[in-house]
C-alpha cells in the first residue's frame, strides 16, 4: 500500500502533540508584551488553527524521499536534450541515405555532428535549464530559442562551407531539433510548475531557535519562496513567541525529536546566533542523532546574507553539521540502478513468486502477503511487503518478539522461505515504488524490541540508518549480521555496519553487495530469520 501524502484534511500533529502549542499560547497570553519585544518586531500575536499551519507550508506534504532537486532536474533535462539532438540526427541522416539523393560522406555529416556536440552545452550556457520561479513560459521558450539559434546558426554556417547537400541535411536537422526541443521545454515548464505547486521542488525546513536570524530567514523565504519553513522549535519557551510572520512555534527540541512532521522535513536549520556557542554546541549534539540533515544558519556580521543563504539552502548545503550529504548524480544513478535491476528481477523471479504464493496459500489460512510498518528514509513509515511465513493468527506486526530457532509461529513453508530469503521477494515492489532500494540498511519494524528494550534506544546512532532508503540487502547482511538481533551487542554491530555502508556507498559497492548476496545466503542456510 502506497504511503499517502498528508493533506490539509489530515493535520500532521495528533492531539497529544498540541501541548506545545497550548503552552506557547499560554506564555504569550501571560506575557502580552512579547508582541512588543524589540528582537521580535515582526511577530504575530494570534494563534488560530489556520495560523498554526503557517503561510509557507505546502497544501500537501510529501515525504522527503520524493523531493526533487532543481539541479538534478536540470541535469536530467540536459541529458534528455542531448539525446533528442542525437536521435533526430540519426533519423535525418538515415532518411538522406535511404533516398540516395544525398551522400553521407564526412562533408555532409560533419555539420550535424558538430551541432549535436554543442547542442546541450549551448542551451545550458543561455540558462535554458534554470526554470526560474517567476519565469513565464514565453520568456523561458525565448531563452531556449536563443540557444537554438546559436546551435543552428553555427551548424548551417559550417554546412554552407561544405556544400549544398550538407546545407540541406543540416537545415532539416535544425528544423526538427528546434521543434522537438521547444516542445520538450514547454512540457518541462508545466511539469516544474506542477511540482512546485505540490511542494516537490521546494525543500521543507524546520527552524530551531526563535531568534532574529529566524526572522530574517522567514522574511526572505516569504519573499522568494525558495524554501518552505514548516515550523519553529525553541527550548526557551518562556521567551518564545506564538509565531514569527505566521510560522508557528510548535514546541521545544524534545517535542521536535518525536514530532510526526520529521519524515517530511529535508533540513533542520539552527538559527541561534554564533555568539551563543555553548547553546549551539548543545543543540548540535542533541539533533545530530536524527536522520534529517542539520545545518547552521551562517550569521555573517554586518552583512545581510539572507538571499545568499536561501539560494545555498535550496541547492544544498549551508554549513552542514550532520545528516547525509546529497550528490545528485549518485541519487540519479542509484535510482536508475534500482529501477532497471528490480524490473529485471521481477520478470525473472515471476514464476518463483507465483509458486511461492501458491505454496503459502495452500500451507496455512491467511493472506499471501504480510504487510508491516517499518522505518524508511528520514524515519518515514512505509509498508514493507513479504510473503507470509507465520501463522496469520500469531503475526507480530511490531516485532515485539523476534523470531527464534524452532519458533512455533512460523509455518512449514515459512521455515523454508526464511532459510532461503524468498519471503523478501515482494520487496522488489517496494523498490519500484521508490520506498526502498536494492541495497541499503534493512528496514526494521517500528517499535522492534531486542529483549524487553526497544532496539532504537540501545544505540544513540540508530536513526542514522534512515539517512538513506532501506534496502533488500546490504553491507550488514553480507557481513554476517542477518535476521533477528537478540542482544544489544547484535544491535550495535548491525548499526555500525549500516553506518559504514552509508559513509562509503557507491555504485560499484552496491554491485559488489548484490553479487555477494546470493553466495552468502547459500553458505549461511543455518541462519533463521
N, C-alpha and C positions, 0 to 999 in steps of 0.2 A: 504494500500500500504506500503510495507516494505521500511524502510529507507535504501537507497543505500549508501555504503561507499564511501568516497571521494577518487578518484583515481588520478593518475598523469595527466589524461586528464582534470581534473576539479580542478583548483587551489583553495585553501581554502580561499583566500582573494579576495574580489571584487575590482574593480578599485578604489573605494573611499578609500580603506584601504591601498593603495600603498603609500599614502603620507608619512608615517613614513620612509619607505624605501628610498624614494627620498630624504627626508630631511637628513637622516643619510648619504647617499652617498654624498650629498652636503657638509655636515660637513667634511667628510673625504677629499673631494677634496679641500676644503678651508683650511684645516689644514693637509697637507700631512705628517707632522711629527708625526701624531698619530700612523702611522705604526712603528715608532721607539720609541714610549713611553716605558720606562723601565718596567712599570707594565703590558704591553701587548706585550711581545716579540713574542708570537705565532700568533698574529693577521694576518689575510689575508686581503689584500687591495683591492681585486676585488669584484664586486657585480653584476655579471651576473645573469640572470634569473635562471640558473641551481644552482648557489651558494646560491641563496635566499632560496632554499628548504632545504639546509643543508645535510650533509653526514649521519646523524643519523635518519632522518625521514624515516619511512617505506614507501614502494611503495604504500600501500593502508592504509588510516587512517580509523580505525573502532571506533565506539562510545565507550566511557569509560565503558558503561554497559556491553559490550561484552568482556571486557578484562578478561583473565583467570589468576588466581594466581597459581604459581608453587606449593605452599604449598597446595592449595586446590586440585590440580590435584593429588598430591602425596597421600592425604588422600582418595580421591575417588578411585584411583587405588589400594591402600592398602585394602580398604573395598571390592573392586571387587575381589582381590586375595583371601581374606578370604572366600568370597562366593564360589569361584571356588574350593578351598580345601574342603569345606563342601559338595558341590554338588557332587563332584567326590567320596567323602567318602560314601555318601548315595547310589550312583549308584553301587559302588563296593560291599558294604555290602548287598545291595538288590540282586545283582547277586549271591553272595555267598549263601544267604538264599534260593534263587529260586532253585539252583542246589543241595541242600541238602548234598553236599559233604563236606561242611564246616559248622561247627556250629557257631552260632553268640553269643556265651557266652562272658562274660566280658573279658576273656583272649584274645579272638580273636579281639574284638572291641577296647580294650584299646590302643594299639599302634597307631591305625589310629586316634582315638580321640586326643591323645597326639600330633600327627603330625599336625592336624587341628588347635589346640590351639596355637602351636608355629610357625605356617607357616608364617603369615603376619609379626609377630614380628621379626622373623629371617631375613626375606628379608629386612625389614627396618633397622635392625642392620648392614647389609652388605652394605647399601646405594643403594639398588636396585630402590629407588624411586627418586633419585637425578636428573637424566637426565641432566647431565652437558652439557653446550652449545657446548663444543668441544669433547664430548664423542662419539666415534664411536659405531656403532651398535654391533660390535663384542665384544668390551670392556664392553658395558652395559649387553649383554647377558651372558658374562663371570662372571660378578658380580652376576647376578641372579642365575647362575648355582652354584656358591659357596654357596649362601644361601640355595638353594635346596639341595645341598649335605649335609649340616648340618642337615636340617629337615629330609631328608630321612635316613641319617645315624643313627640318634637318634631313629627314628621310627622303623627301621629294627633291631637295637640293642635290643630294648625293645621287639620286636616281637620274636627275637631269644630266649629270655628267656622264653617266654610263649609257644613256640612250633611251629611245622611245619605249622599248619593251620593258625596261626596268622601271620607267616612269609610270607606265600603265599598271603594272603589278603593284607598285608602291601606293599609287592612288587608290586602288581597290582595297589594299590593306588598311590604309588610313581611314577610309570611309567606314568600313565595317568595325574597325577598332574604336573609332570615335563613338559610334552608335552603341556598341557593347559597353564601353567604359562609362558613358554618361548614364545609361540605363542601370548599370551596376551601382553607381554612386547615388543615383536617385533612390533606389531601393534601400541602400545602406543608410541614407539620411533619414528615411522614415523609420527604419528599424532602430536607429540610435535614439531618435525622438521617443519612440515607444518604450525602449529600455530605460531612458531617463525618467519618463513618467512613472514607471514601475519601480524606480529606485535601484535598478540593477547596475547602473553605471555610476552611482553616487555612493562613496564609502560612508557607512554608518559609524558614527563616532560617539563615545561616551566621554564626558569630561570629569576629571577628578580634581576638585578644588574650585570653589565658588569665589574666584579671585578676579582682579582687574584683567588679568590675562584671559580668563574665561570670557569676560565681557567683550574684549577685543576680538577674540576668536569667533564668538557667536555673531557679532556685528558683521564681520567680514563674510561669514557663512551665509547670513541673510542677504547680503548684497550680491554675492557671486553664485550661491547655491552649488559650490564645488563639493561640499560635504554636507551630510545630514547629522546634526547634533541631536541625539535622541533624548539625552537627559544629563543631569549633573549629580555627582555624589560628593559629599564633603563630610569629613569626620567631625568638623566643628559645627554641628547643627544649631548650637545656641547662637552662632553668629551668621548662619546661612540664611539667605532669603528664600522665599517661596519659589521664585523663578527669576531667570535673567532673560529679558527680552522674550518672555513667554516659554522659554525652555525650562522645564520643571526640575527642581531639586528633589530627587527621589529617595534620598537617604544617605547613610554613611557607607564606608567601604565594606563593612561587614554585610550589609544588605546587597552591595554590588556583587560580592563573591558568590552569592547564591541566587542572584536575580535571573529570572527566566528570559530576560532580554539578551543575555550574553551570546547565544548562538547566532544572533542577527547582527552582532557588533564586529566590525572589521578592525577597529583600533580604539584603544583606551588612551586618552591624552591627559597627562598630568600637567595642570596649568599653574601649579604652585610656583611662586617666584623663586629664582635662583638664590636669592638671599636667605631663604628658609631651607638651607641644605640639610639639616637633620630631619626635617619633616619630609623632604623629597626622598632621602635615603630610606626612611621608614615606609613610605608609600611604595617605592620601587620594590623593596624586599617583600612587602605584603602582596603585591599584584603579580610578581614575576612567576608565580606558580600557575597562573591562568594560561589557557591555550591561546587567548587573544593577544595580538601584538600590543605592546605597551610602549608609548613614546613620550618624550618630554617636549612641551611647547618651548621653543627656543626664545628665551627672553633676552633680546639684544638692547642694551642700554642706549637710550636716545634715538632709537630707530623704530619706525612703525613697520614691523616685519610681517604684519598680518597677511597681506596679499601674497607675499612670497611663501610664507608658511603654509597657507591654504593650498597653493599650487603644488608644493612639495608633498603635502599630506595626501592630496588626491592621487598623486603619481608614485607615492612611496619613495623613500621613507622620510621621516623627520629626524629626530635623534632617537633611534630605536634602543630600547632598554632590554626588552625581552620579547619572545614570540618568534615565529618562523619568518625567515627572510624570503620574500617572494621574487621569483625570477619568471617573467612572463614566458620566455622561451621554454623553460623547463616545464611550466604548467601546461602549455600547449602540447609539448612533446609527450608528457605523461598521459594527458587526456587522450591524445591520438593513439598512443600505445594501448591504453585501456580499451578504447572502442574497437580498434582493429583486432586485437588478440582475444578480447572477450566475445566478439561476434563470431570469430572463427571457432572458439572453444564451444560456444553454444551450438553451432552447426555440427561440429564433430561429436559432441557429447549428447546430442539429442536422443539417439537410440538408447544410450545408457541411462539417461534421465527418465525416459519413458519406462524402461524396465524397472528402475528403482521405484518410481511412482507406483507402478502396479504391485510390486512386492510389498511396499508399505501399506497399501490399501488392503491386500489380502492377509497380511500378517496380524493386524490388530485394528479394532474400530477406532475411528477418529479421522481428522483431516490428514491429507498427504503432507502438506507443508506446515512447519512450525514457525510461527511469527513471534519475534521477540524484540522488544525495545532495547536498543543499545546506543552507546555514545558514538557519534560521528565527528566530523570536523567541527572544531570550536565547541565541543560538547553538545552539538545538535542531536536531539533524539531522532534516531532513524529506526525503521522497522526492517530487521535483518531476516532473510528467508533461509530456511534449512529444510531438508527432508526430515520429517518427524522420526525420532529414534527412541522416544519414550512413550509409554502408555499415556494416552490422552488425559486420563483422569489424574495422573501424577505429574503432569508437565509443570516445570518450575520456571515461570516467566521472569523472575527476578534473580535467578541463580543464587538463591539464599542457601541452598545446599548443593554444592558442586558434585558432579558425578564421581563415584568411587569405583574401583575394580569390583566386578560382580554386582553392581547396583541393580536391585530388583526393579527399578523403574524403567530400565532400558529393555526394549523389546528384543526378540530373537534377531530380526533383521537389523535392528538398531545397533547391536553389537558389531555386526559386520560393517555397517555404514560408518560407524565411528572409527573402527580399526583402519579403514581404507580412506577416510575423509570424504567419501562420496556424499555424505549428508550436506557438505558445503557447496555442492554444485549449483543450487539455486541462487547463490550469492552472485553468480555471473549476471543475473538480472539487476541486482543492486549496483553492480559496476556500470552496466549500460545506462541505468537511471542517474548516474552521477553521484550516488550516495557513498559509494566505496570505490576503491582502486584495486587492481590485481595484487599490488604489493604495498604493504603498509602495516602498521601495528594492528593486530587482531582486535576487532571491536568486542568489548566486554559488556555484559548486561548491566543496565543501570541499577545500581544498588547491590551489585555482586558482592558476596561475602567470602572471606577467607577465614574459616573457623567461625567465630562469633562476631568478627570485626569486619566492617565494610572495607573492601580492598583499597578503595580510593584514599582511605585515611591512613593507610600503612606507609605510604611513600609520599613525601611532600611534592615531588615532581610528577605524580601520577597523571595529572591533566596535560602534561607536555606531550603525552601520547596522542592527544587530539589536535595537535598543531598541523597535522596533515590528515587526509582522508584515511580511514581504516582500510585494511587490505584483507584479501582472502588468504594470502600467505605473507610471510615477512622474514626479516632477519632473525627474529627470535625463534621462529618455527624451524628454520634450517639449522639453528644452533642448539637445538635440544629443548627449548622452552615451548613445549606444545601442551595443549589440553588444559585441564584444571590446575589452579595454583592453590595448594592446600596449606601452605605455610607463608608467613611474612617474608621469609628469605626467597621463596619462589616468586613472590610478587615483585620484590626488589630486583631480582635477576631479570624478570620479564621487562620491567620498566627500563632498566639500564640498557638492555639490548635494543628496545624500541627507540630509545633516545639516541643510541649510537647510529641507528639507521637514519633517523631524521637528520642528524648532523652531517651525514656523508652521502645522502641519497643522490642517485644519478641514474640516467637511462641504462647504462651498462651494468650497474649494480642490480637494478631491477631485473634485467635479463638473466644475470647470474643466479639470482634468488629463484626466479621462475624455473630455470633449468635444474637447479638443485632440489627443488621441492619434491618431485616425484621420486628420485633416488632416496631421499631422506625418509619419505613415507614408506617406501618398500622395505627399507632397512630398519624401520622402527615400529613394526607392527604390534609389538607387545605393549605399546603405549595406548592406554584407554583415554578417550576424550569425552 
